[in-house]
């Protein structure tokens, strides 16, 4: 983690992490990109993280990679407890 990363807000950190995932999948075949991003987030992000990411997307997705926005329709929003 770089020095600057530890000073990011929670939302900035989520956007950063989602964009890092998108950067990895950008090298995949076109048809695998969106599915790969959503699959990774759905499998490895805890429900609070996914909920907040969906909220960020619903608020306009500022700072998110276009690939993350493309995957947003298949990112599972956790059910309310």
PDB file of N, CA, C and O in Angstrom:
ATOM      1  N   UNK A   1       0.846  -1.166   0.000  1.00  0.00           N
ATOM      2  CA  UNK A   1       0.000   0.000   0.000  1.00  0.00           C
ATOM      3  C   UNK A   1       0.894   1.233   0.000  1.00  0.00           C
ATOM      4  O   UNK A   1       1.834   1.334   0.788  1.00  0.00           O
ATOM      5  N   UNK A   2       0.588   2.165  -0.894  1.00  0.00           N
ATOM      6  CA  UNK A   2       1.394   3.372  -0.939  1.00  0.00           C
ATOM      7  C   UNK A   2       1.007   4.295   0.207  1.00  0.00           C
ATOM      8  O   UNK A   2      -0.035   4.124   0.840  1.00  0.00           O
ATOM      9  N   UNK A   3       1.845   5.253   0.454  1.00  0.00           N
ATOM     10  CA  UNK A   3       1.600   6.224   1.517  1.00  0.00           C
ATOM     11  C   UNK A   3       0.265   6.931   1.317  1.00  0.00           C
ATOM     12  O   UNK A   3      -0.470   7.133   2.284  1.00  0.00           O
ATOM     13  N   UNK A   4      -0.064   7.309   0.087  1.00  0.00           N
ATOM     14  CA  UNK A   4      -1.300   8.039  -0.199  1.00  0.00           C
ATOM     15  C   UNK A   4      -2.540   7.186   0.010  1.00  0.00           C
ATOM     16  O   UNK A   4      -3.583   7.715   0.396  1.00  0.00           O
ATOM     17  N   UNK A   5      -2.460   5.895  -0.231  1.00  0.00           N
ATOM     18  CA  UNK A   5      -3.632   5.027  -0.148  1.00  0.00           C
ATOM     19  C   UNK A   5      -4.217   4.979   1.259  1.00  0.00           C
ATOM     20  O   UNK A   5      -5.435   4.877   1.402  1.00  0.00           O
ATOM     21  N   UNK A   6      -3.405   5.049   2.284  1.00  0.00           N
ATOM     22  CA  UNK A   6      -3.951   4.933   3.623  1.00  0.00           C
ATOM     23  C   UNK A   6      -4.721   6.175   4.041  1.00  0.00           C
ATOM     24  O   UNK A   6      -5.386   6.170   5.077  1.00  0.00           O
ATOM     25  N   UNK A   7      -4.639   7.236   3.254  1.00  0.00           N
ATOM     26  CA  UNK A   7      -5.370   8.458   3.551  1.00  0.00           C
ATOM     27  C   UNK A   7      -6.638   8.604   2.730  1.00  0.00           C
ATOM     28  O   UNK A   7      -7.314   9.627   2.833  1.00  0.00           O
ATOM     29  N   UNK A   8      -6.977   7.626   1.928  1.00  0.00           N
ATOM     30  CA  UNK A   8      -8.202   7.662   1.136  1.00  0.00           C
ATOM     31  C   UNK A   8      -9.404   7.443   2.043  1.00  0.00           C
ATOM     32  O   UNK A   8      -9.324   6.722   3.037  1.00  0.00           O
ATOM     33  N   UNK A   9     -10.533   8.082   1.685  1.00  0.00           N
ATOM     34  CA  UNK A   9     -11.771   7.812   2.416  1.00  0.00           C
ATOM     35  C   UNK A   9     -12.240   6.410   2.050  1.00  0.00           C
ATOM     36  O   UNK A   9     -11.716   5.792   1.123  1.00  0.00           O
ATOM     37  N   UNK A  10     -13.221   5.919   2.777  1.00  0.00           N
ATOM     38  CA  UNK A  10     -13.760   4.594   2.485  1.00  0.00           C
ATOM     39  C   UNK A  10     -14.267   4.482   1.056  1.00  0.00           C
ATOM     40  O   UNK A  10     -14.005   3.489   0.377  1.00  0.00           O
ATOM     41  N   UNK A  11     -14.994   5.497   0.596  1.00  0.00           N
ATOM     42  CA  UNK A  11     -15.512   5.474  -0.773  1.00  0.00           C
ATOM     43  C   UNK A  11     -14.391   5.530  -1.795  1.00  0.00           C
ATOM     44  O   UNK A  11     -14.422   4.817  -2.798  1.00  0.00           O
ATOM     45  N   UNK A  12     -13.406   6.372  -1.544  1.00  0.00           N
ATOM     46  CA  UNK A  12     -12.268   6.456  -2.462  1.00  0.00           C
ATOM     47  C   UNK A  12     -11.542   5.121  -2.548  1.00  0.00           C
ATOM     48  O   UNK A  12     -11.090   4.718  -3.620  1.00  0.00           O
ATOM     49  N   UNK A  13     -11.436   4.455  -1.438  1.00  0.00           N
ATOM     50  CA  UNK A  13     -10.764   3.150  -1.406  1.00  0.00           C
ATOM     51  C   UNK A  13     -11.553   2.118  -2.201  1.00  0.00           C
ATOM     52  O   UNK A  13     -10.966   1.328  -2.940  1.00  0.00           O
ATOM     53  N   UNK A  14     -12.890   2.113  -2.057  1.00  0.00           N
ATOM     54  CA  UNK A  14     -13.714   1.180  -2.832  1.00  0.00           C
ATOM     55  C   UNK A  14     -13.588   1.441  -4.323  1.00  0.00           C
ATOM     56  O   UNK A  14     -13.464   0.505  -5.113  1.00  0.00           O
ATOM     57  N   UNK A  15     -13.618   2.712  -4.708  1.00  0.00           N
ATOM     58  CA  UNK A  15     -13.479   3.068  -6.125  1.00  0.00           C
ATOM     59  C   UNK A  15     -12.110   2.621  -6.630  1.00  0.00           C
ATOM     60  O   UNK A  15     -11.998   2.056  -7.718  1.00  0.00           O
ATOM     61  N   UNK A  16     -11.083   2.873  -5.843  1.00  0.00           N
ATOM     62  CA  UNK A  16      -9.729   2.460  -6.216  1.00  0.00           C
ATOM     63  C   UNK A  16      -9.655   0.946  -6.419  1.00  0.00           C
ATOM     64  O   UNK A  16      -9.104   0.467  -7.410  1.00  0.00           O
ATOM     65  N   UNK A  17     -10.218   0.206  -5.467  1.00  0.00           N
ATOM     66  CA  UNK A  17     -10.168  -1.255  -5.546  1.00  0.00           C
ATOM     67  C   UNK A  17     -10.952  -1.773  -6.759  1.00  0.00           C
ATOM     68  O   UNK A  17     -10.478  -2.659  -7.471  1.00  0.00           O
ATOM     69  N   UNK A  18     -12.137  -1.228  -6.991  1.00  0.00           N
ATOM     70  CA  UNK A  18     -12.940  -1.652  -8.144  1.00  0.00           C
ATOM     71  C   UNK A  18     -12.198  -1.352  -9.445  1.00  0.00           C
ATOM     72  O   UNK A  18     -12.207  -2.162 -10.372  1.00  0.00           O
ATOM     73  N   UNK A  19     -11.559  -0.195  -9.508  1.00  0.00           N
ATOM     74  CA  UNK A  19     -10.807   0.157 -10.716  1.00  0.00           C
ATOM     75  C   UNK A  19      -9.588  -0.734 -10.904  1.00  0.00           C
ATOM     76  O   UNK A  19      -9.213  -1.024 -12.040  1.00  0.00           O
ATOM     77  N   UNK A  20      -8.968  -1.171  -9.827  1.00  0.00           N
ATOM     78  CA  UNK A  20      -7.842  -2.105  -9.937  1.00  0.00           C
ATOM     79  C   UNK A  20      -8.310  -3.432 -10.531  1.00  0.00           C
ATOM     80  O   UNK A  20      -7.620  -4.027 -11.358  1.00  0.00           O
ATOM     81  N   UNK A  21      -9.479  -3.888 -10.106  1.00  0.00           N
ATOM     82  CA  UNK A  21     -10.049  -5.127 -10.660  1.00  0.00           C
ATOM     83  C   UNK A  21     -10.320  -4.933 -12.154  1.00  0.00           C
ATOM     84  O   UNK A  21     -10.019  -5.809 -12.965  1.00  0.00           O
ATOM     85  N   UNK A  22     -10.886  -3.790 -12.507  1.00  0.00           N
ATOM     86  CA  UNK A  22     -11.165  -3.506 -13.915  1.00  0.00           C
ATOM     87  C   UNK A  22      -9.880  -3.461 -14.729  1.00  0.00           C
ATOM     88  O   UNK A  22      -9.852  -3.936 -15.865  1.00  0.00           O
ATOM     89  N   UNK A  23      -8.824  -2.901 -14.168  1.00  0.00           N
ATOM     90  CA  UNK A  23      -7.535  -2.846 -14.864  1.00  0.00           C
ATOM     91  C   UNK A  23      -7.030  -4.258 -15.158  1.00  0.00           C
ATOM     92  O   UNK A  23      -6.532  -4.525 -16.252  1.00  0.00           O
ATOM     93  N   UNK A  24      -7.157  -5.153 -14.191  1.00  0.00           N
ATOM     94  CA  UNK A  24      -6.740  -6.538 -14.412  1.00  0.00           C
ATOM     95  C   UNK A  24      -7.558  -7.168 -15.538  1.00  0.00           C
ATOM     96  O   UNK A  24      -6.991  -7.770 -16.450  1.00  0.00           O
ATOM     97  N   UNK A  25      -8.869  -7.037 -15.485  1.00  0.00           N
ATOM     98  CA  UNK A  25      -9.719  -7.693 -16.470  1.00  0.00           C
ATOM     99  C   UNK A  25      -9.708  -7.012 -17.834  1.00  0.00           C
ATOM    100  O   UNK A  25     -10.176  -7.595 -18.812  1.00  0.00           O
ATOM    101  N   UNK A  26      -9.188  -5.803 -17.919  1.00  0.00           N
ATOM    102  CA  UNK A  26      -9.096  -5.114 -19.211  1.00  0.00           C
ATOM    103  C   UNK A  26      -8.246  -5.892 -20.203  1.00  0.00           C
ATOM    104  O   UNK A  26      -8.414  -5.744 -21.414  1.00  0.00           O
ATOM    105  N   UNK A  27      -7.340  -6.714 -19.705  1.00  0.00           N
ATOM    106  CA  UNK A  27      -6.474  -7.500 -20.592  1.00  0.00           C
ATOM    107  C   UNK A  27      -7.142  -8.796 -21.053  1.00  0.00           C
ATOM    108  O   UNK A  27      -6.593  -9.509 -21.893  1.00  0.00           O
ATOM    109  N   UNK A  28      -8.311  -9.102 -20.515  1.00  0.00           N
ATOM    110  CA  UNK A  28      -9.027 -10.324 -20.888  1.00  0.00           C
ATOM    111  C   UNK A  28      -9.799 -10.103 -22.186  1.00  0.00           C
ATOM    112  O   UNK A  28      -9.945  -8.976 -22.659  1.00  0.00           O
ATOM    113  N   UNK A  29     -10.284 -11.195 -22.743  1.00  0.00           N
ATOM    114  CA  UNK A  29     -11.115 -11.099 -23.941  1.00  0.00           C
ATOM    115  C   UNK A  29     -12.344 -10.242 -23.638  1.00  0.00           C
ATOM    116  O   UNK A  29     -12.858 -10.260 -22.519  1.00  0.00           O
ATOM    117  N   UNK A  30     -12.807  -9.499 -24.628  1.00  0.00           N
ATOM    118  CA  UNK A  30     -13.898  -8.544 -24.426  1.00  0.00           C
ATOM    119  C   UNK A  30     -15.102  -9.160 -23.726  1.00  0.00           C
ATOM    120  O   UNK A  30     -15.661  -8.549 -22.815  1.00  0.00           O
ATOM    121  N   UNK A  31     -15.505 -10.339 -24.128  1.00  0.00           N
ATOM    122  CA  UNK A  31     -16.697 -10.967 -23.556  1.00  0.00           C
ATOM    123  C   UNK A  31     -16.488 -11.422 -22.109  1.00  0.00           C
ATOM    124  O   UNK A  31     -17.463 -11.701 -21.411  1.00  0.00           O
ATOM    125  N   UNK A  32     -15.245 -11.500 -21.651  1.00  0.00           N
ATOM    126  CA  UNK A  32     -14.955 -11.937 -20.288  1.00  0.00           C
ATOM    127  C   UNK A  32     -14.769 -10.780 -19.309  1.00  0.00           C
ATOM    128  O   UNK A  32     -14.796 -10.993 -18.097  1.00  0.00           O
ATOM    129  N   UNK A  33     -14.582  -9.573 -19.808  1.00  0.00           N
ATOM    130  CA  UNK A  33     -14.260  -8.442 -18.939  1.00  0.00           C
ATOM    131  C   UNK A  33     -15.343  -8.157 -17.906  1.00  0.00           C
ATOM    132  O   UNK A  33     -15.095  -8.212 -16.701  1.00  0.00           O
ATOM    133  N   UNK A  34     -16.539  -7.853 -18.385  1.00  0.00           N
ATOM    134  CA  UNK A  34     -17.630  -7.465 -17.491  1.00  0.00           C
ATOM    135  C   UNK A  34     -17.974  -8.608 -16.546  1.00  0.00           C
ATOM    136  O   UNK A  34     -18.143  -8.393 -15.346  1.00  0.00           O
ATOM    137  N   UNK A  35     -18.077  -9.805 -17.072  1.00  0.00           N
ATOM    138  CA  UNK A  35     -18.406 -10.962 -16.231  1.00  0.00           C
ATOM    139  C   UNK A  35     -17.320 -11.196 -15.190  1.00  0.00           C
ATOM    140  O   UNK A  35     -17.629 -11.522 -14.044  1.00  0.00           O
ATOM    141  N   UNK A  36     -16.073 -11.037 -15.559  1.00  0.00           N
ATOM    142  CA  UNK A  36     -14.970 -11.246 -14.629  1.00  0.00           C
ATOM    143  C   UNK A  36     -14.964 -10.240 -13.498  1.00  0.00           C
ATOM    144  O   UNK A  36     -14.721 -10.597 -12.345  1.00  0.00           O
ATOM    145  N   UNK A  37     -15.230  -8.982 -13.819  1.00  0.00           N
ATOM    146  CA  UNK A  37     -15.264  -7.939 -12.792  1.00  0.00           C
ATOM    147  C   UNK A  37     -16.391  -8.222 -11.802  1.00  0.00           C
ATOM    148  O   UNK A  37     -16.169  -8.243 -10.592  1.00  0.00           O
ATOM    149  N   UNK A  38     -17.594  -8.439 -12.317  1.00  0.00           N
ATOM    150  CA  UNK A  38     -18.738  -8.697 -11.444  1.00  0.00           C
ATOM    151  C   UNK A  38     -18.532  -9.965 -10.627  1.00  0.00           C
ATOM    152  O   UNK A  38     -18.836  -9.992  -9.434  1.00  0.00           O
ATOM    153  N   UNK A  39     -18.021 -11.006 -11.253  1.00  0.00           N
ATOM    154  CA  UNK A  39     -17.799 -12.266 -10.547  1.00  0.00           C
ATOM    155  C   UNK A  39     -16.815 -12.075  -9.393  1.00  0.00           C
ATOM    156  O   UNK A  39     -17.045 -12.567  -8.288  1.00  0.00           O
ATOM    157  N   UNK A  40     -15.731 -11.367  -9.649  1.00  0.00           N
ATOM    158  CA  UNK A  40     -14.729 -11.137  -8.602  1.00  0.00           C
ATOM    159  C   UNK A  40     -15.340 -10.357  -7.434  1.00  0.00           C
ATOM    160  O   UNK A  40     -15.178 -10.742  -6.276  1.00  0.00           O
ATOM    161  N   UNK A  41     -16.030  -9.278  -7.738  1.00  0.00           N
ATOM    162  CA  UNK A  41     -16.634  -8.470  -6.676  1.00  0.00           C
ATOM    163  C   UNK A  41     -17.688  -9.272  -5.925  1.00  0.00           C
ATOM    164  O   UNK A  41     -17.750  -9.212  -4.697  1.00  0.00           O
ATOM    165  N   UNK A  42     -18.514 -10.021  -6.643  1.00  0.00           N
ATOM    166  CA  UNK A  42     -19.555 -10.823  -5.986  1.00  0.00           C
ATOM    167  C   UNK A  42     -18.976 -11.907  -5.084  1.00  0.00           C
ATOM    168  O   UNK A  42     -19.544 -12.204  -4.033  1.00  0.00           O
ATOM    169  N   UNK A  43     -17.864 -12.494  -5.477  1.00  0.00           N
ATOM    170  CA  UNK A  43     -17.265 -13.585  -4.697  1.00  0.00           C
ATOM    171  C   UNK A  43     -16.427 -13.106  -3.520  1.00  0.00           C
ATOM    172  O   UNK A  43     -16.442 -13.716  -2.451  1.00  0.00           O
ATOM    173  N   UNK A  44     -15.698 -12.012  -3.718  1.00  0.00           N
ATOM    174  CA  UNK A  44     -14.665 -11.664  -2.742  1.00  0.00           C
ATOM    175  C   UNK A  44     -14.928 -10.409  -1.917  1.00  0.00           C
ATOM    176  O   UNK A  44     -14.231 -10.173  -0.931  1.00  0.00           O
ATOM    177  N   UNK A  45     -15.902  -9.609  -2.289  1.00  0.00           N
ATOM    178  CA  UNK A  45     -16.202  -8.413  -1.499  1.00  0.00           C
ATOM    179  C   UNK A  45     -17.284  -8.735  -0.494  1.00  0.00           C
ATOM    180  O   UNK A  45     -18.272  -9.392  -0.823  1.00  0.00           O
ATOM    181  N   UNK A  46     -17.102  -8.274   0.734  1.00  0.00           N
ATOM    182  CA  UNK A  46     -18.115  -8.504   1.752  1.00  0.00           C
ATOM    183  C   UNK A  46     -19.369  -7.684   1.420  1.00  0.00           C
ATOM    184  O   UNK A  46     -19.287  -6.698   0.687  1.00  0.00           O
ATOM    185  N   UNK A  47     -20.512  -8.083   1.950  1.00  0.00           N
ATOM    186  CA  UNK A  47     -21.781  -7.419   1.609  1.00  0.00           C
ATOM    187  C   UNK A  47     -21.780  -5.903   1.802  1.00  0.00           C
ATOM    188  O   UNK A  47     -22.335  -5.182   0.972  1.00  0.00           O
ATOM    189  N   UNK A  48     -21.174  -5.410   2.868  1.00  0.00           N
ATOM    190  CA  UNK A  48     -21.149  -3.948   3.076  1.00  0.00           C
ATOM    191  C   UNK A  48     -20.404  -3.234   1.961  1.00  0.00           C
ATOM    192  O   UNK A  48     -20.805  -2.152   1.530  1.00  0.00           O
ATOM    193  N   UNK A  49     -19.323  -3.839   1.497  1.00  0.00           N
ATOM    194  CA  UNK A  49     -18.548  -3.239   0.416  1.00  0.00           C
ATOM    195  C   UNK A  49     -19.366  -3.203  -0.866  1.00  0.00           C
ATOM    196  O   UNK A  49     -19.407  -2.187  -1.560  1.00  0.00           O
ATOM    197  N   UNK A  50     -20.020  -4.326  -1.176  1.00  0.00           N
ATOM    198  CA  UNK A  50     -20.848  -4.372  -2.396  1.00  0.00           C
ATOM    199  C   UNK A  50     -22.009  -3.388  -2.320  1.00  0.00           C
ATOM    200  O   UNK A  50     -22.324  -2.714  -3.300  1.00  0.00           O
ATOM    201  N   UNK A  51     -22.642  -3.309  -1.158  1.00  0.00           N
ATOM    202  CA  UNK A  51     -23.757  -2.365  -0.989  1.00  0.00           C
ATOM    203  C   UNK A  51     -23.299  -0.933  -1.245  1.00  0.00           C
ATOM    204  O   UNK A  51     -23.957  -0.176  -1.959  1.00  0.00           O
ATOM    205  N   UNK A  52     -22.174  -0.578  -0.659  1.00  0.00           N
ATOM    206  CA  UNK A  52     -21.685   0.792  -0.828  1.00  0.00           C
ATOM    207  C   UNK A  52     -21.269   1.050  -2.267  1.00  0.00           C
ATOM    208  O   UNK A  52     -21.509   2.140  -2.785  1.00  0.00           O
ATOM    209  N   UNK A  53     -20.646   0.067  -2.931  1.00  0.00           N
ATOM    210  CA  UNK A  53     -20.273   0.238  -4.335  1.00  0.00           C
ATOM    211  C   UNK A  53     -21.513   0.467  -5.189  1.00  0.00           C
ATOM    212  O   UNK A  53     -21.506   1.335  -6.062  1.00  0.00           O
ATOM    213  N   UNK A  54     -22.569  -0.291  -4.955  1.00  0.00           N
ATOM    214  CA  UNK A  54     -23.808  -0.104  -5.707  1.00  0.00           C
ATOM    215  C   UNK A  54     -24.364   1.297  -5.462  1.00  0.00           C
ATOM    216  O   UNK A  54     -24.842   1.945  -6.394  1.00  0.00           O
ATOM    217  N   UNK A  55     -24.307   1.769  -4.220  1.00  0.00           N
ATOM    218  CA  UNK A  55     -24.773   3.123  -3.920  1.00  0.00           C
ATOM    219  C   UNK A  55     -23.943   4.173  -4.664  1.00  0.00           C
ATOM    220  O   UNK A  55     -24.496   5.141  -5.187  1.00  0.00           O
ATOM    221  N   UNK A  56     -22.635   3.990  -4.712  1.00  0.00           N
ATOM    222  CA  UNK A  56     -21.762   4.915  -5.438  1.00  0.00           C
ATOM    223  C   UNK A  56     -22.153   4.929  -6.914  1.00  0.00           C
ATOM    224  O   UNK A  56     -22.223   5.992  -7.531  1.00  0.00           O
ATOM    225  N   UNK A  57     -22.406   3.757  -7.473  1.00  0.00           N
ATOM    226  CA  UNK A  57     -22.815   3.656  -8.874  1.00  0.00           C
ATOM    227  C   UNK A  57     -24.137   4.378  -9.084  1.00  0.00           C
ATOM    228  O   UNK A  57     -24.290   5.126 -10.051  1.00  0.00           O
ATOM    229  N   UNK A  58     -25.091   4.162  -8.190  1.00  0.00           N
ATOM    230  CA  UNK A  58     -26.407   4.803  -8.300  1.00  0.00           C
ATOM    231  C   UNK A  58     -26.321   6.323  -8.168  1.00  0.00           C
ATOM    232  O   UNK A  58     -27.183   7.040  -8.676  1.00  0.00           O
ATOM    233  N   UNK A  59     -25.287   6.817  -7.491  1.00  0.00           N
ATOM    234  CA  UNK A  59     -25.088   8.261  -7.329  1.00  0.00           C
ATOM    235  C   UNK A  59     -24.277   8.854  -8.483  1.00  0.00           C
ATOM    236  O   UNK A  59     -23.879  10.017  -8.422  1.00  0.00           O
ATOM    237  N   UNK A  60     -24.033   8.080  -9.514  1.00  0.00           N
ATOM    238  CA  UNK A  60     -23.331   8.582 -10.687  1.00  0.00           C
ATOM    239  C   UNK A  60     -22.014   7.907 -10.979  1.00  0.00           C
ATOM    240  O   UNK A  60     -21.472   8.058 -12.074  1.00  0.00           O
ATOM    241  N   UNK A  61     -21.483   7.159 -10.016  1.00  0.00           N
ATOM    242  CA  UNK A  61     -20.264   6.394 -10.254  1.00  0.00           C
ATOM    243  C   UNK A  61     -19.015   7.224 -10.446  1.00  0.00           C
ATOM    244  O   UNK A  61     -18.102   6.809 -11.159  1.00  0.00           O
ATOM    245  N   UNK A  62     -18.954   8.401  -9.818  1.00  0.00           N
ATOM    246  CA  UNK A  62     -17.787   9.267  -9.981  1.00  0.00           C
ATOM    247  C   UNK A  62     -16.492   8.530  -9.699  1.00  0.00           C
ATOM    248  O   UNK A  62     -16.332   7.903  -8.652  1.00  0.00           O
ATOM    249  N   UNK A  63     -15.574   8.615 -10.648  1.00  0.00           N
ATOM    250  CA  UNK A  63     -14.252   8.030 -10.501  1.00  0.00           C
ATOM    251  C   UNK A  63     -14.135   6.574 -10.909  1.00  0.00           C
ATOM    252  O   UNK A  63     -13.029   6.044 -11.008  1.00  0.00           O
ATOM    253  N   UNK A  64     -15.271   5.919 -11.149  1.00  0.00           N
ATOM    254  CA  UNK A  64     -15.219   4.499 -11.523  1.00  0.00           C
ATOM    255  C   UNK A  64     -14.886   4.320 -12.995  1.00  0.00           C
ATOM    256  O   UNK A  64     -15.307   5.100 -13.849  1.00  0.00           O
ATOM    257  N   UNK A  65     -14.127   3.283 -13.263  1.00  0.00           N
ATOM    258  CA  UNK A  65     -13.785   2.900 -14.624  1.00  0.00           C
ATOM    259  C   UNK A  65     -15.056   2.563 -15.410  1.00  0.00           C
ATOM    260  O   UNK A  65     -16.000   2.011 -14.845  1.00  0.00           O
ATOM    261  N   UNK A  66     -15.087   2.886 -16.696  1.00  0.00           N
ATOM    262  CA  UNK A  66     -16.234   2.483 -17.523  1.00  0.00           C
ATOM    263  C   UNK A  66     -16.502   0.974 -17.465  1.00  0.00           C
ATOM    264  O   UNK A  66     -17.652   0.548 -17.575  1.00  0.00           O
ATOM    265  N   UNK A  67     -15.460   0.171 -17.294  1.00  0.00           N
ATOM    266  CA  UNK A  67     -15.657  -1.272 -17.198  1.00  0.00           C
ATOM    267  C   UNK A  67     -16.412  -1.645 -15.924  1.00  0.00           C
ATOM    268  O   UNK A  67     -17.248  -2.548 -15.949  1.00  0.00           O
ATOM    269  N   UNK A  68     -16.131  -0.969 -14.818  1.00  0.00           N
ATOM    270  CA  UNK A  68     -16.870  -1.229 -13.574  1.00  0.00           C
ATOM    271  C   UNK A  68     -18.325  -0.836 -13.774  1.00  0.00           C
ATOM    272  O   UNK A  68     -19.229  -1.555 -13.349  1.00  0.00           O
ATOM    273  N   UNK A  69     -18.554   0.298 -14.417  1.00  0.00           N
ATOM    274  CA  UNK A  69     -19.928   0.731 -14.672  1.00  0.00           C
ATOM    275  C   UNK A  69     -20.649  -0.254 -15.581  1.00  0.00           C
ATOM    276  O   UNK A  69     -21.836  -0.516 -15.392  1.00  0.00           O
ATOM    277  N   UNK A  70     -19.939  -0.807 -16.572  1.00  0.00           N
ATOM    278  CA  UNK A  70     -20.540  -1.825 -17.441  1.00  0.00           C
ATOM    279  C   UNK A  70     -20.926  -3.066 -16.639  1.00  0.00           C
ATOM    280  O   UNK A  70     -21.936  -3.706 -16.930  1.00  0.00           O
ATOM    281  N   UNK A  71     -20.131  -3.403 -15.642  1.00  0.00           N
ATOM    282  CA  UNK A  71     -20.386  -4.597 -14.828  1.00  0.00           C
ATOM    283  C   UNK A  71     -21.435  -4.353 -13.750  1.00  0.00           C
ATOM    284  O   UNK A  71     -21.903  -5.304 -13.123  1.00  0.00           O
ATOM    285  N   UNK A  72     -21.805  -3.123 -13.528  1.00  0.00           N
ATOM    286  CA  UNK A  72     -22.664  -2.786 -12.387  1.00  0.00           C
ATOM    287  C   UNK A  72     -24.007  -3.514 -12.401  1.00  0.00           C
ATOM    288  O   UNK A  72     -24.560  -3.790 -11.336  1.00  0.00           O
ATOM    289  N   UNK A  73     -24.530  -3.824 -13.553  1.00  0.00           N
ATOM    290  CA  UNK A  73     -25.811  -4.522 -13.625  1.00  0.00           C
ATOM    291  C   UNK A  73     -25.767  -5.947 -13.124  1.00  0.00           C
ATOM    292  O   UNK A  73     -26.809  -6.540 -12.842  1.00  0.00           O
ATOM    293  N   UNK A  74     -24.577  -6.504 -13.009  1.00  0.00           N
ATOM    294  CA  UNK A  74     -24.451  -7.891 -12.556  1.00  0.00           C
ATOM    295  C   UNK A  74     -23.700  -8.010 -11.221  1.00  0.00           C
ATOM    296  O   UNK A  74     -23.348  -9.110 -10.796  1.00  0.00           O
ATOM    297  N   UNK A  75     -23.462  -6.879 -10.575  1.00  0.00           N
ATOM    298  CA  UNK A  75     -22.904  -6.903  -9.224  1.00  0.00           C
ATOM    299  C   UNK A  75     -24.082  -7.070  -8.274  1.00  0.00           C
ATOM    300  O   UNK A  75     -25.021  -6.275  -8.289  1.00  0.00           O
ATOM    301  N   UNK A  76     -24.024  -8.098  -7.459  1.00  0.00           N
ATOM    302  CA  UNK A  76     -25.135  -8.413  -6.567  1.00  0.00           C
ATOM    303  C   UNK A  76     -25.179  -7.474  -5.374  1.00  0.00           C
ATOM    304  O   UNK A  76     -24.210  -7.345  -4.626  1.00  0.00           O
ATOM    305  N   UNK A  77     -26.315  -6.825  -5.214  1.00  0.00           N
ATOM    306  CA  UNK A  77     -26.539  -6.010  -4.018  1.00  0.00           C
ATOM    307  C   UNK A  77     -27.039  -6.939  -2.927  1.00  0.00           C
ATOM    308  O   UNK A  77     -28.028  -7.645  -3.124  1.00  0.00           O
ATOM    309  N   UNK A  78     -26.372  -6.950  -1.779  1.00  0.00           N
ATOM    310  CA  UNK A  78     -26.822  -7.821  -0.687  1.00  0.00           C
ATOM    311  C   UNK A  78     -28.229  -7.456  -0.240  1.00  0.00           C
ATOM    312  O   UNK A  78     -28.633  -6.294  -0.277  1.00  0.00           O
ATOM    313  N   UNK A  79     -28.954  -8.469   0.180  1.00  0.00           N
ATOM    314  CA  UNK A  79     -30.307  -8.259   0.711  1.00  0.00           C
ATOM    315  C   UNK A  79     -30.201  -7.633   2.095  1.00  0.00           C
ATOM    316  O   UNK A  79     -29.274  -7.923   2.852  1.00  0.00           O
ATOM    317  N   UNK A  80     -31.156  -6.777   2.415  1.00  0.00           N
ATOM    318  CA  UNK A  80     -31.183  -6.163   3.739  1.00  0.00           C
ATOM    319  C   UNK A  80     -31.475  -7.229   4.798  1.00  0.00           C
ATOM    320  O   UNK A  80     -32.245  -8.161   4.568  1.00  0.00           O
ATOM    321  N   UNK A  81     -30.851  -7.070   5.946  1.00  0.00           N
ATOM    322  CA  UNK A  81     -31.013  -8.052   7.026  1.00  0.00           C
ATOM    323  C   UNK A  81     -32.381  -7.935   7.673  1.00  0.00           C
ATOM    324  O   UNK A  81     -32.691  -8.684   8.599  1.00  0.00           O
TER     325      UNK A  81
END
